[in-house]
Amino acid sequence: MELTRQEIIRLLSDEQKQGDLFKKADEVRRQYVGDEVHLRGLIEFSNICRNNCMYCGIRRDNPQLARYRMSEEELVDTARKAAEMGFKTIVMQSGEDMWFSRERMCRIVEQIKKFDVAITLSVGERPYADYKAWFDAGADRYLIRIETTDKDLYHRLDPGMSWQYRHECLMALKEIGYELGSGIMVGLPEQSIESIADDLLYLKEIGVDMAGIGPFIPHAQTPLKDEKGGTLDLARRTMAVMRLLLPDINIPATTAMESLHPMGRILALQSGANVVMPNVTEGEYRRLYELYPGKICVNDTPLHCKTCIGAKIMSIGRKVGMGYGGHAGKLPHGAK
């Protein structure tokens, strides 16, 4: 759907008619991507990060966080168990932990690819040669959020980082041939509705295949601990407008939404979302990967998470997708 910047601002601002917006986004979702909800098995394999983002619980300068890093064998074994549970996509996410070198990640990707899954990587900013090597090894998708297109805000919240370089990373990933995932945070300090409208137009302009909306949730061990935080309603309105703008992309019902409301992911699925990423990380690691406080399911097992969200999906008349769930039916490397 073609929407002007002013129309987007109006839709994002209109709390009174948000029910109509959610209904319209749900209709567009059904028309373009159907009733299947694609499950991605999320492995949070390291909470070590070289960056110091002001909003993030695993920021470099948080001394209160116990750090961990999976071994290659642990990571591959966790992916194997997820594949055996029926996941057709494995999402490997970490802080920017440079121990996972180009060569090490290539070995990991090559081994996990043997489980007949699509592989999504989310490990931050890396040189072009790293991205290319991982794609050639079998990685299919890459997720790196732009967070905001307000460059001044970005540089205040992400000290020492470059908005332009992050944009160049996105362009490199697209050029290489990855399915491109990005997204934004909603409710950041000093973020305007106009800025969020610009963010959505940016995601449309660069042609993302997947985009996530995360409400900003202040973390007690960060410099933004006393800020107000984002609301579920604004995050849902943003996600719904994105569905209207980009009708056939994959949009996750993010876990952060459920940290704000016990039915947050279901509400998101009824407002335009079509993907859920159950956590398949095991044991203590689940609790220690704390980007924001109030993270759900930290004491659950991977199988319980998968079963629980599957039941919720069916309770609203949707069905769990059994395929790889690529954008517009795109198959991963070597799909059978």
C-alpha positions as a LaTeX table, in Angstrom:
\begin{tabular}{lrrr}
\hline
Residue & $x$ (\AA) & $y$ (\AA) & $z$ (\AA) \\
\hline
Met1 & 0.00 & 0.00 & 0.00 \\
Glu2 & 1.26 & 3.46 & $-0.85$ \\
Leu3 & 1.13 & 5.73 & 2.18 \\
Thr4 & 2.52 & 9.25 & 2.39 \\
Arg5 & 4.63 & 10.35 & 5.32 \\
Gln6 & 1.71 & 12.42 & 6.62 \\
Glu7 & $-0.67$ & 9.47 & 6.37 \\
Ile8 & 1.79 & 7.31 & 8.31 \\
Ile9 & 2.13 & 9.97 & 11.01 \\
Arg10 & $-1.67$ & 10.18 & 11.29 \\
Leu11 & $-2.03$ & 6.40 & 11.65 \\
Leu12 & 0.76 & 6.21 & 14.23 \\
Ser13 & $-0.78$ & 9.04 & 16.25 \\
Asp14 & $-4.44$ & 7.99 & 16.25 \\
Glu15 & $-5.02$ & 6.06 & 19.46 \\
Gln16 & $-8.81$ & 6.29 & 19.11 \\
Lys17 & $-8.94$ & 4.39 & 15.83 \\
Gln18 & $-6.08$ & 1.96 & 16.43 \\
Gly19 & $-8.55$ & $-0.95$ & 16.52 \\
Asp20 & $-9.44$ & $-0.22$ & 12.88 \\
Leu21 & $-5.74$ & $-0.08$ & 11.99 \\
Phe22 & $-5.06$ & $-3.44$ & 13.65 \\
Lys23 & $-8.00$ & $-5.02$ & 11.84 \\
Lys24 & $-6.85$ & $-3.66$ & 8.48 \\
Ala25 & $-3.28$ & $-4.88$ & 9.05 \\
Asp26 & $-4.61$ & $-8.34$ & 9.95 \\
Glu27 & $-6.64$ & $-8.42$ & 6.72 \\
Val28 & $-3.61$ & $-7.41$ & 4.65 \\
Arg29 & $-1.52$ & $-10.04$ & 6.42 \\
Arg30 & $-4.07$ & $-12.74$ & 5.64 \\
Gln31 & $-4.32$ & $-11.65$ & 2.00 \\
Tyr32 & $-0.56$ & $-11.52$ & 1.32 \\
Val33 & 1.07 & $-14.13$ & 3.60 \\
Gly34 & $-1.85$ & $-16.29$ & 4.74 \\
Asp35 & $-2.70$ & $-17.77$ & 8.12 \\
Glu36 & 0.52 & $-19.70$ & 8.72 \\
Val37 & 2.73 & $-18.51$ & 11.55 \\
His38 & 6.37 & $-19.39$ & 10.93 \\
Leu39 & 8.39 & $-20.49$ & 13.96 \\
Arg40 & 12.11 & $-19.73$ & 14.17 \\
Gly41 & 14.24 & $-21.44$ & 16.81 \\
Leu42 & 16.28 & $-18.70$ & 18.50 \\
Ile43 & 19.70 & $-19.53$ & 19.95 \\
Glu44 & 21.28 & $-16.76$ & 22.05 \\
Phe45 & 24.83 & $-18.06$ & 22.00 \\
Ser46 & 26.92 & $-15.28$ & 23.56 \\
Asn47 & 26.16 & $-12.24$ & 25.70 \\
Ile48 & 29.64 & $-10.79$ & 25.22 \\
Cys49 & 29.55 & $-7.54$ & 23.25 \\
Arg50 & 32.16 & $-4.99$ & 22.19 \\
Asn51 & 29.53 & $-2.22$ & 21.92 \\
Asn52 & 28.14 & 0.05 & 24.61 \\
Cys53 & 24.60 & 0.88 & 23.47 \\
Met54 & 22.89 & 2.97 & 26.15 \\
Tyr55 & 19.67 & 0.91 & 26.19 \\
Cys56 & 21.09 & $-2.61$ & 26.13 \\
Gly57 & 21.50 & $-4.92$ & 29.11 \\
Ile58 & 24.47 & $-6.76$ & 27.57 \\
Arg59 & 26.36 & $-3.53$ & 26.83 \\
Arg60 & 30.13 & $-3.75$ & 27.26 \\
Asp61 & 30.23 & $-1.60$ & 30.41 \\
Asn62 & 27.63 & $-3.51$ & 32.42 \\
Pro63 & 29.79 & $-5.08$ & 35.18 \\
Gln64 & 26.83 & $-6.73$ & 36.91 \\
Leu65 & 26.16 & $-9.19$ & 34.10 \\
Ala66 & 27.62 & $-12.71$ & 34.23 \\
Arg67 & 29.03 & $-13.31$ & 30.75 \\
Tyr68 & 28.85 & $-16.54$ & 28.77 \\
Arg69 & 29.83 & $-17.88$ & 25.38 \\
Met70 & 28.77 & $-21.21$ & 23.90 \\
Ser71 & 31.46 & $-23.42$ & 22.43 \\
Glu72 & 31.19 & $-24.40$ & 18.78 \\
Glu73 & 30.05 & $-27.85$ & 19.88 \\
Glu74 & 27.36 & $-26.47$ & 22.22 \\
Leu75 & 26.00 & $-24.19$ & 19.53 \\
Val76 & 25.82 & $-26.91$ & 16.90 \\
Asp77 & 24.27 & $-29.33$ & 19.39 \\
Thr78 & 21.61 & $-26.78$ & 20.39 \\
Ala79 & 20.76 & $-26.27$ & 16.72 \\
Arg80 & 20.56 & $-30.04$ & 16.19 \\
Lys81 & 18.05 & $-30.38$ & 19.04 \\
Ala82 & 15.98 & $-27.51$ & 17.62 \\
Ala83 & 15.91 & $-29.14$ & 14.18 \\
Glu84 & 14.84 & $-32.42$ & 15.79 \\
Met85 & 11.97 & $-30.52$ & 17.46 \\
Gly86 & 10.78 & $-29.52$ & 13.99 \\
Phe87 & 12.16 & $-26.02$ & 13.56 \\
Lys88 & 12.90 & $-25.28$ & 9.89 \\
Thr89 & 14.74 & $-22.04$ & 10.65 \\
Ile90 & 17.52 & $-21.55$ & 13.21 \\
Val91 & 18.29 & $-17.98$ & 14.29 \\
Met92 & 21.73 & $-17.54$ & 15.85 \\
Gln93 & 21.98 & $-14.30$ & 17.81 \\
Ser94 & 24.71 & $-12.84$ & 20.00 \\
Gly95 & 26.37 & $-9.67$ & 21.11 \\
Glu96 & 29.21 & $-8.51$ & 18.89 \\
Asp97 & 31.58 & $-11.17$ & 20.20 \\
Met98 & 34.65 & $-11.21$ & 17.99 \\
Trp99 & 35.78 & $-14.62$ & 19.29 \\
Phe100 & 33.35 & $-15.90$ & 16.66 \\
Ser101 & 35.70 & $-15.19$ & 13.78 \\
Arg102 & 34.93 & $-15.53$ & 10.10 \\
Glu103 & 36.40 & $-19.04$ & 9.99 \\
Arg104 & 34.73 & $-20.21$ & 13.22 \\
Met105 & 31.29 & $-19.06$ & 12.07 \\
Cys106 & 31.83 & $-20.72$ & 8.69 \\
Arg107 & 32.49 & $-24.05$ & 10.45 \\
Ile108 & 29.40 & $-23.63$ & 12.61 \\
Val109 & 27.14 & $-22.69$ & 9.68 \\
Glu110 & 28.40 & $-25.60$ & 7.57 \\
Gln111 & 27.63 & $-28.06$ & 10.36 \\
Ile112 & 24.18 & $-26.68$ & 11.16 \\
Lys113 & 23.26 & $-26.61$ & 7.48 \\
Lys114 & 23.41 & $-30.43$ & 7.51 \\
Phe115 & 20.21 & $-30.41$ & 9.61 \\
Asp116 & 18.13 & $-29.21$ & 6.61 \\
Val117 & 17.27 & $-25.80$ & 8.06 \\
Ala118 & 17.34 & $-22.19$ & 6.96 \\
Ile119 & 19.97 & $-20.25$ & 8.92 \\
Thr120 & 19.54 & $-16.68$ & 10.11 \\
Leu121 & 22.54 & $-14.88$ & 11.61 \\
Ser122 & 22.28 & $-11.88$ & 13.92 \\
Val123 & 25.78 & $-11.06$ & 15.10 \\
Gly124 & 26.07 & $-7.37$ & 14.25 \\
Glu125 & 28.44 & $-5.35$ & 12.14 \\
Arg126 & 31.16 & $-7.27$ & 10.31 \\
Pro127 & 33.29 & $-6.69$ & 7.20 \\
Tyr128 & 31.85 & $-7.55$ & 3.79 \\
Ala129 & 34.22 & $-10.52$ & 3.51 \\
Asp130 & 32.74 & $-12.08$ & 6.68 \\
Tyr131 & 29.18 & $-11.71$ & 5.43 \\
Lys132 & 30.13 & $-13.17$ & 2.05 \\
Ala133 & 31.99 & $-16.14$ & 3.58 \\
Trp134 & 29.05 & $-16.99$ & 5.85 \\
Phe135 & 26.60 & $-16.76$ & 2.95 \\
Asp136 & 28.80 & $-19.05$ & 0.87 \\
Ala137 & 28.97 & $-21.45$ & 3.84 \\
Gly138 & 25.18 & $-21.71$ & 3.82 \\
Ala139 & 23.69 & $-18.84$ & 5.86 \\
Asp140 & 20.44 & $-17.68$ & 4.26 \\
Arg141 & 19.21 & $-14.66$ & 6.20 \\
Tyr142 & 20.76 & $-11.91$ & 8.26 \\
Leu143 & 19.15 & $-9.68$ & 10.87 \\
Ile144 & 20.63 & $-6.33$ & 11.87 \\
Arg145 & 18.32 & $-3.63$ & 13.19 \\
Ile146 & 18.82 & $-0.05$ & 12.13 \\
Glu147 & 17.09 & 0.91 & 15.44 \\
Thr148 & 16.36 & 4.49 & 14.28 \\
Thr149 & 16.96 & 6.65 & 11.21 \\
Asp150 & 17.37 & 9.74 & 13.38 \\
Lys151 & 21.14 & 9.89 & 13.08 \\
Asp152 & 21.64 & 12.28 & 16.00 \\
Leu153 & 19.56 & 10.02 & 18.25 \\
Tyr154 & 21.41 & 6.94 & 16.98 \\
His155 & 24.81 & 8.41 & 17.77 \\
Arg156 & 23.69 & 9.52 & 21.26 \\
Leu157 & 22.36 & 6.05 & 22.07 \\
Asp158 & 25.11 & 4.04 & 20.36 \\
Pro159 & 28.37 & 5.79 & 21.36 \\
Gly160 & 31.34 & 5.06 & 19.16 \\
Met161 & 29.18 & 3.60 & 16.40 \\
Ser162 & 28.30 & 4.97 & 12.97 \\
Trp163 & 24.78 & 5.06 & 11.54 \\
Gln164 & 26.26 & 5.26 & 8.05 \\
Tyr165 & 28.32 & 2.12 & 8.59 \\
Arg166 & 25.27 & 0.22 & 9.84 \\
His167 & 23.39 & 1.30 & 6.72 \\
Glu168 & 26.34 & 0.12 & 4.59 \\
Cys169 & 26.22 & $-3.26$ & 6.36 \\
Leu170 & 22.56 & $-3.61$ & 5.39 \\
Met171 & 23.34 & $-2.73$ & 1.79 \\
Ala172 & 26.22 & $-5.23$ & 1.70 \\
Leu173 & 24.01 & $-8.03$ & 3.02 \\
Lys174 & 21.39 & $-7.30$ & 0.38 \\
Glu175 & 24.00 & $-7.20$ & $-2.39$ \\
Ile176 & 25.44 & $-10.56$ & $-1.31$ \\
Gly177 & 22.01 & $-12.17$ & $-1.56$ \\
Tyr178 & 20.82 & $-12.67$ & 2.00 \\
Glu179 & 17.17 & $-12.36$ & 2.89 \\
Leu180 & 17.51 & $-9.07$ & 4.73 \\
Gly181 & 16.09 & $-8.50$ & 8.19 \\
Ser182 & 16.10 & $-5.20$ & 10.03 \\
Gly183 & 13.86 & $-3.28$ & 12.39 \\
Ile184 & 13.48 & $-0.44$ & 14.83 \\
Met185 & 12.96 & 0.33 & 18.49 \\
Val186 & 9.87 & 2.32 & 19.44 \\
Gly187 & 9.57 & 4.60 & 22.46 \\
Leu188 & 13.22 & 5.67 & 22.70 \\
Pro189 & 13.97 & 8.88 & 24.65 \\
Glu190 & 13.47 & 11.94 & 22.42 \\
Gln191 & 12.11 & 9.82 & 19.56 \\
Ser192 & 9.24 & 11.51 & 17.70 \\
Ile193 & 6.32 & 10.04 & 15.79 \\
Glu194 & 7.73 & 11.76 & 12.70 \\
Ser195 & 11.01 & 9.92 & 13.23 \\
Ile196 & 9.20 & 6.56 & 13.44 \\
Ala197 & 7.41 & 7.39 & 10.17 \\
Asp198 & 10.81 & 8.02 & 8.56 \\
Asp199 & 12.05 & 4.70 & 9.94 \\
Leu200 & 9.19 & 2.82 & 8.28 \\
Leu201 & 9.78 & 4.57 & 4.96 \\
Tyr202 & 13.48 & 3.67 & 5.22 \\
Leu203 & 12.67 & $-0.03$ & 5.71 \\
Lys204 & 10.44 & 0.13 & 2.63 \\
Glu205 & 13.10 & 1.97 & 0.63 \\
Ile206 & 15.87 & $-0.56$ & 1.29 \\
Gly207 & 13.51 & $-3.46$ & 0.54 \\
Val208 & 13.71 & $-5.57$ & 3.69 \\
Asp209 & 12.43 & $-9.14$ & 3.63 \\
Met210 & 11.75 & $-9.14$ & 7.36 \\
Ala211 & 11.33 & $-6.35$ & 9.90 \\
Gly212 & 10.76 & $-6.37$ & 13.63 \\
Ile213 & 9.40 & $-3.71$ & 15.95 \\
Gly214 & 10.63 & $-3.75$ & 19.53 \\
Pro215 & 9.27 & $-1.50$ & 22.27 \\
Phe216 & 12.04 & 0.20 & 24.25 \\
Ile217 & 12.07 & $-1.26$ & 27.78 \\
Pro218 & 14.45 & 0.53 & 30.20 \\
His219 & 17.04 & $-1.76$ & 31.82 \\
Ala220 & 18.13 & $-1.05$ & 35.41 \\
Gln221 & 21.81 & $-1.65$ & 34.58 \\
Thr222 & 22.00 & 0.92 & 31.77 \\
Pro223 & 22.25 & 4.74 & 31.58 \\
Leu224 & 18.60 & 4.87 & 30.41 \\
Lys225 & 17.26 & 3.08 & 33.49 \\
Asp226 & 15.07 & 6.02 & 34.55 \\
Glu227 & 13.50 & 6.69 & 31.15 \\
Lys228 & 9.81 & 6.08 & 30.53 \\
Gly229 & 9.99 & 3.36 & 27.89 \\
Gly230 & 7.75 & 2.52 & 24.96 \\
Thr231 & 4.15 & 1.29 & 25.03 \\
Leu232 & 2.70 & $-1.86$ & 23.55 \\
Asp233 & 0.04 & 0.14 & 21.71 \\
Leu234 & 2.54 & 2.35 & 19.87 \\
Ala235 & 4.67 & $-0.70$ & 19.01 \\
Arg236 & 1.57 & $-2.45$ & 17.61 \\
Arg237 & 0.49 & 0.61 & 15.63 \\
Thr238 & 4.01 & 0.85 & 14.17 \\
Met239 & 3.97 & $-2.83$ & 13.26 \\
Ala240 & 0.50 & $-2.57$ & 11.73 \\
Val241 & 1.51 & 0.38 & 9.54 \\
Met242 & 4.57 & $-1.58$ & 8.43 \\
Arg243 & 2.29 & $-4.42$ & 7.32 \\
Leu244 & 0.32 & $-1.93$ & 5.20 \\
Leu245 & 3.52 & $-0.49$ & 3.71 \\
Leu246 & 5.22 & $-3.86$ & 3.11 \\
Pro247 & 2.31 & $-6.30$ & 2.75 \\
Asp248 & 4.21 & $-9.51$ & 1.96 \\
Ile249 & 7.27 & $-9.37$ & 4.25 \\
Asn250 & 7.82 & $-11.45$ & 7.37 \\
Ile251 & 7.03 & $-9.58$ & 10.58 \\
Pro252 & 7.79 & $-11.19$ & 13.96 \\
Ala253 & 5.63 & $-10.90$ & 17.04 \\
Thr254 & 8.55 & $-9.90$ & 19.22 \\
Thr255 & 9.19 & $-11.34$ & 22.66 \\
Ala256 & 9.57 & $-7.82$ & 24.08 \\
Met257 & 5.88 & $-7.22$ & 23.36 \\
Glu258 & 5.00 & $-10.10$ & 25.68 \\
Ser259 & 7.20 & $-8.59$ & 28.37 \\
Leu260 & 4.76 & $-5.65$ & 28.35 \\
His261 & 1.55 & $-7.70$ & 28.19 \\
Pro262 & 0.90 & $-11.40$ & 28.95 \\
Met263 & $-0.73$ & $-11.81$ & 25.52 \\
Gly264 & 1.65 & $-9.48$ & 23.71 \\
Arg265 & 2.69 & $-11.89$ & 20.95 \\
Ile266 & $-0.89$ & $-12.96$ & 20.24 \\
Leu267 & $-1.98$ & $-9.32$ & 20.06 \\
Ala268 & 0.90 & $-8.75$ & 17.62 \\
Leu269 & $-0.19$ & $-11.73$ & 15.50 \\
Gln270 & $-3.64$ & $-10.12$ & 15.33 \\
Ser271 & $-2.12$ & $-6.80$ & 14.22 \\
Gly272 & $-0.09$ & $-7.90$ & 11.20 \\
Ala273 & 2.65 & $-10.25$ & 12.46 \\
Asn274 & 3.24 & $-13.73$ & 11.00 \\
Val275 & 6.44 & $-14.99$ & 12.66 \\
Val276 & 7.33 & $-16.05$ & 16.23 \\
Met277 & 10.83 & $-16.87$ & 17.46 \\
Pro278 & 10.62 & $-19.27$ & 20.43 \\
Asn279 & 13.81 & $-19.41$ & 22.46 \\
Val280 & 15.63 & $-22.76$ & 22.14 \\
Thr281 & 18.61 & $-21.67$ & 24.25 \\
Glu282 & 19.00 & $-23.98$ & 27.23 \\
Gly283 & 19.60 & $-23.54$ & 30.95 \\
Glu284 & 21.14 & $-20.50$ & 32.61 \\
Tyr285 & 22.02 & $-18.88$ & 29.27 \\
Arg286 & 18.33 & $-18.02$ & 28.74 \\
Arg287 & 18.35 & $-15.73$ & 31.79 \\
Leu288 & 21.75 & $-14.19$ & 31.11 \\
Tyr289 & 20.91 & $-12.95$ & 27.60 \\
Glu290 & 19.01 & $-10.00$ & 29.02 \\
Leu291 & 18.79 & $-7.18$ & 26.49 \\
Tyr292 & 15.86 & $-5.74$ & 28.46 \\
Pro293 & 14.28 & $-6.62$ & 31.84 \\
Gly294 & 11.21 & $-8.81$ & 32.32 \\
Lys295 & 12.21 & $-11.25$ & 29.59 \\
Ile296 & 9.63 & $-14.02$ & 29.37 \\
Cys297 & 10.11 & $-17.79$ & 29.60 \\
Val298 & 13.58 & $-17.66$ & 31.19 \\
Asn299 & 12.85 & $-20.79$ & 33.23 \\
Asp300 & 11.14 & $-22.77$ & 30.47 \\
Thr301 & 12.57 & $-25.57$ & 28.35 \\
Pro302 & 12.77 & $-25.15$ & 24.56 \\
Leu303 & 10.14 & $-27.84$ & 24.04 \\
His304 & 7.74 & $-26.16$ & 26.47 \\
Cys305 & 8.19 & $-22.82$ & 24.66 \\
Lys306 & 7.46 & $-24.38$ & 21.29 \\
Thr307 & 4.41 & $-26.27$ & 22.57 \\
Cys308 & 3.06 & $-23.24$ & 24.43 \\
Ile309 & 3.27 & $-20.81$ & 21.51 \\
Gly310 & 1.90 & $-23.46$ & 19.14 \\
Ala311 & $-1.20$ & $-23.79$ & 21.31 \\
Lys312 & $-1.61$ & $-20.00$ & 21.45 \\
Ile313 & $-1.34$ & $-19.75$ & 17.68 \\
Met314 & $-4.05$ & $-22.38$ & 17.16 \\
Ser315 & $-6.27$ & $-20.71$ & 19.78 \\
Ile316 & $-6.73$ & $-17.71$ & 17.46 \\
Gly317 & $-7.50$ & $-19.82$ & 14.41 \\
Arg318 & $-4.03$ & $-19.69$ & 12.88 \\
Lys319 & $-1.76$ & $-22.61$ & 12.07 \\
Val320 & 1.92 & $-23.31$ & 12.60 \\
Gly321 & 3.82 & $-23.21$ & 9.30 \\
Met322 & 5.68 & $-26.39$ & 8.44 \\
Gly323 & 8.00 & $-24.96$ & 5.77 \\
Tyr324 & 11.10 & $-22.75$ & 5.83 \\
Gly325 & 9.01 & $-19.56$ & 5.82 \\
Gly326 & 11.15 & $-17.51$ & 3.46 \\
His327 & 9.96 & $-14.18$ & 2.09 \\
Ala328 & 7.71 & $-14.80$ & $-0.91$ \\
Gly329 & 8.42 & $-18.53$ & $-0.64$ \\
Lys330 & 12.16 & $-18.17$ & $-1.18$ \\
Leu331 & 13.95 & $-21.41$ & $-0.36$ \\
Pro332 & 17.19 & $-21.58$ & 1.63 \\
His333 & 20.52 & $-22.85$ & 0.29 \\
Gly334 & 20.32 & $-26.54$ & $-0.55$ \\
Ala335 & 16.65 & $-26.96$ & 0.38 \\
Lys336 & 15.35 & $-30.44$ & $-0.25$ \\
\hline
\end{tabular}
